[in-house]
Amino acid sequence: MISSTDTAIIGAGPYGLSISAYLSAAGVPHQVLGEPMFAWRNVMPPGMLMRSEAFASDLYAPHAGYRLEDYCRQNRLPYAPIGMRLPLETFVDYGLWFQSQLVSHVRTVEVTELRRQDGCFRLTLSDGSTLLARRAVVALGLKGFEYTPSALQGLPKPYVLHSGEIGNLMWARSKRVVIVGGGQSALGLAALFNELGAHVRVLVRGDSITWNKDPEVGRSLVSRMLSPEGGLAQGWYPYVLSEFPYLFRAVGQRLRKRIAETSFGPSGAWWLRDRVAGRIELSMNTAVGHVALRGSEVVLEVTGENGPATVTGDHVVVATGFKVDMAKHGFLSPEIVGALALVGGWSDLSRNFESSVPGLYITGPAAALSFGPVLRFVYGAKYAAPCIARHIGLRHAAEGGGRAFESLAAPQALAEGSAGAAPHAPAAFRGAESTAE
Ligand SMILES: Cc1cc2nc3c(=O)[nH]c(=O)nc-3n(C[C@H](O)[C@H](O)[C@H](O)COP(=O)(O)OP(=O)(O)OC[C@H]3O[C@@H](n4cnc5c(N)ncnc54)[C@H](O)[C@@H]3O)c2cc1C
């Protein structure tokens, strides 16, 4: 079956859902493809606490009433903008509630191929159908960008796992788990594994752990002016990066790349310190040189403060972060990857998040080269969602509200084009959705 729509949003996480809410309000027909909040439900470990403050953990809509605070109030859940330990499960439930209220037209399919065809995009979907779209938005989060140092590559799962593919942790109960890394993922997993009864050892490259400061609740006006609260952290530098992501493009590309890749680097959330320090074996100044399987255990050759040593475990968890590389999205056609003109894996974007492929927008962590480190976090959607929707809305209107697109679609697509609309759009938006195909 072939259908058509104006805009295909690939990904149904906080970014994809927020963009959909804005596009609906702008009257732009679109489809959202992906499983709502998939990464948060399946990849992140149950029991995890959100690293971002509650006020920086919203999904965004052009109408009041859909913030995390609104959800918590309606469900009589505790809420504090700063200093709250927000459970992953609450964030997931909130995201699914947001979706049910504003984006009920999600199609839970994967895009298996995206290519250009006759001035539009042709998407092949995992249910065997095809979608033609004038525009496409890639909002896939960190998927496919897991970074494993070469010394740790080559061993099969579940002996060596990346922190970005862990999900449920129950398998680790009473197992020996070696974690490589010294940031939030490494420390957060170390605490959860330890509390489950695993024997945990963390190998840290640096000579100390950076712990984030305890949040300061109820600060005076002067204190807030001297060091404002930004979505990324407290202070003027994080504030500017959090609140004015569009300024980032004015910086030279090399510096932007360095800031996007390294700033707000490895550190542990304030609420983790008591669960880690003094409870878990942390080995500082370590470098893993080699890793191998001996029977059913993993053997790591490690250089540490006291020279070379051998560390063994049942499993190794690589918590060494993520590296954006758009070429790793296997569903992008070679022609699209070639036209993206990548800079070390990044696509440099226009001020409207449009890539060098006209009509192809990229957002979320993959947009951090152009809009700064806030795009690595949910908070970046506060700027990205309205910005992308405004640009698409203007283009859609300039093109005659979709009528011109119909002439591009193949006859078969035209016949079935109405399947591309959002049949289950919430009442508030139904008028807008039905302007479409
Ligand atoms: C362990 C961990 C903890 C984190 N904690 C925080 C935190 O506390 N606060 C914070 O702000 N950020 C946090 N982050 C970062 C955060 O995950 C990302 O910034 C955020 O997920 C980006 O949201 P997104 O909408 O871009 O993508 P995601 O939420 O990752 O959603 C991706 C979507 O893409 C869909 N998808 C994937 N492949 C396809 C395909 N081929 N076709 C169609 N759809 C597809 C999925 O189904 C899913 O719907 C954390 C990251 C990790 C790894």
The ligand as an SDF file (V2000), in Angstrom:
LIG
                    3D

 53 58  0  0  0  0  0  0  0  0999 V2000
   20.7070    6.1890   29.9380 C   0  0  0  0  0  0  0  0  0  0  0  0
   20.2770    7.5310   29.4210 C   0  0  0  0  0  0  0  0  0  0  0  0
   19.6740    8.4410   30.2800 C   0  0  0  0  0  0  0  0  0  0  0  0
   19.2590    9.6860   29.8190 C   0  0  0  0  0  0  0  0  0  0  0  0
   18.6690   10.5490   30.6840 N   0  0  0  0  0  0  0  0  0  0  0  0
   18.2430   11.7520   30.2400 C   0  0  0  0  0  0  0  0  0  0  0  0
   17.6050   12.6720   31.1340 C   0  0  0  0  0  0  0  0  0  0  0  0
   17.4340   12.4220   32.3260 O   0  0  0  0  0  0  0  0  0  0  0  0
   17.1720   13.8570   30.6160 N   0  0  0  0  0  0  0  0  0  0  0  0
   17.3350   14.2020   29.3040 C   0  0  0  0  0  0  0  0  0  0  0  0
   16.9150   15.2820   28.9080 O   0  0  0  0  0  0  0  0  0  0  0  0
   17.9550   13.3580   28.4380 N   0  0  0  0  0  0  0  0  0  0  0  0
   18.4090   12.1490   28.8790 C   0  0  0  0  0  0  0  0  0  0  0  0
   19.0340   11.2900   28.0050 N   0  0  0  0  0  0  0  0  0  0  0  0
   19.2100   11.7250   26.6110 C   0  0  0  0  0  0  0  0  0  0  0  0
   17.9250   11.4190   25.8480 C   0  0  0  0  0  0  0  0  0  0  0  0
   17.7660   10.0420   25.6990 O   0  0  0  0  0  0  0  0  0  0  0  0
   17.8660   12.0050   24.4830 C   0  0  0  0  0  0  0  0  0  0  0  0
   18.2670   13.3100   24.4790 O   0  0  0  0  0  0  0  0  0  0  0  0
   16.4130   11.9190   24.0300 C   0  0  0  0  0  0  0  0  0  0  0  0
   16.0010   10.5770   24.0310 O   0  0  0  0  0  0  0  0  0  0  0  0
   16.1750   12.3760   22.7370 C   0  0  0  0  0  0  0  0  0  0  0  0
   14.7960   12.1790   22.4520 O   0  0  0  0  0  0  0  0  0  0  0  0
   14.3680   11.8210   21.0050 P   0  0  0  0  0  0  0  0  0  0  0  0
   12.9250   12.1310   20.8760 O   0  0  0  0  0  0  0  0  0  0  0  0
   15.3040   12.4860   20.0490 O   0  0  0  0  0  0  0  0  0  0  0  0
   14.6630   10.2520   20.8500 O   0  0  0  0  0  0  0  0  0  0  0  0
   14.1550    8.9620   21.6190 P   0  0  0  0  0  0  0  0  0  0  0  0
   13.4060    9.2810   22.8420 O   0  0  0  0  0  0  0  0  0  0  0  0
   15.3480    8.0880   21.7490 O   0  0  0  0  0  0  0  0  0  0  0  0
   13.1320    8.3220   20.5790 O   0  0  0  0  0  0  0  0  0  0  0  0
   13.5440    7.7030   19.3650 C   0  0  0  0  0  0  0  0  0  0  0  0
   12.3260    7.2470   18.6110 C   0  0  0  0  0  0  0  0  0  0  0  0
   12.7400    6.7580   17.3350 O   0  0  0  0  0  0  0  0  0  0  0  0
   11.9890    5.5960   17.0150 C   0  0  0  0  0  0  0  0  0  0  0  0
   12.7420    4.8700   15.9980 N   0  0  0  0  0  0  0  0  0  0  0  0
   13.9640    4.3300   16.1030 C   0  0  0  0  0  0  0  0  0  0  0  0
   14.3220    3.7840   14.9140 N   0  0  0  0  0  0  0  0  0  0  0  0
   13.3060    4.0250   14.0490 C   0  0  0  0  0  0  0  0  0  0  0  0
   13.0830    3.7550   12.6880 C   0  0  0  0  0  0  0  0  0  0  0  0
   13.9980    3.1230   11.9250 N   0  0  0  0  0  0  0  0  0  0  0  0
   11.9170    4.1420   12.1230 N   0  0  0  0  0  0  0  0  0  0  0  0
   10.9900    4.8060   12.8500 C   0  0  0  0  0  0  0  0  0  0  0  0
   11.1660    5.1060   14.1410 N   0  0  0  0  0  0  0  0  0  0  0  0
   12.3000    4.7110   14.7370 C   0  0  0  0  0  0  0  0  0  0  0  0
   11.8050    4.8960   18.3380 C   0  0  0  0  0  0  0  0  0  0  0  0
   10.7270    3.9810   18.2580 O   0  0  0  0  0  0  0  0  0  0  0  0
   11.5230    6.1080   19.2430 C   0  0  0  0  0  0  0  0  0  0  0  0
   10.1660    6.4150   19.1550 O   0  0  0  0  0  0  0  0  0  0  0  0
   19.4520   10.0350   28.4450 C   0  0  0  0  0  0  0  0  0  0  0  0
   20.0480    9.1150   27.5710 C   0  0  0  0  0  0  0  0  0  0  0  0
   20.4590    7.8770   28.0450 C   0  0  0  0  0  0  0  0  0  0  0  0
   21.1070    6.9110   27.0950 C   0  0  0  0  0  0  0  0  0  0  0  0
  1  2  1  0
  2  3  1  0
  2 52  2  0
  3  4  2  0
  4  5  1  0
  4 50  1  0
  5  6  2  0
  6  7  1  0
  6 13  1  0
  7  8  2  0
  7  9  1  0
  9 10  1  0
 10 11  2  0
 10 12  1  0
 12 13  2  0
 13 14  1  0
 14 15  1  0
 14 50  1  0
 15 16  1  0
 16 17  1  0
 16 18  1  0
 18 19  1  0
 18 20  1  0
 20 21  1  0
 20 22  1  0
 22 23  1  0
 23 24  1  0
 24 25  2  0
 24 26  1  0
 24 27  1  0
 27 28  1  0
 28 29  2  0
 28 30  1  0
 28 31  1  0
 31 32  1  0
 32 33  1  0
 33 34  1  0
 33 48  1  0
 34 35  1  0
 35 36  1  0
 35 46  1  0
 36 37  1  0
 36 45  1  0
 37 38  2  0
 38 39  1  0
 39 40  1  0
 39 45  2  0
 40 41  1  0
 40 42  2  0
 42 43  1  0
 43 44  2  0
 44 45  1  0
 46 47  1  0
 46 48  1  0
 48 49  1  0
 50 51  2  0
 51 52  1  0
 52 53  1  0
M  END
$$$$
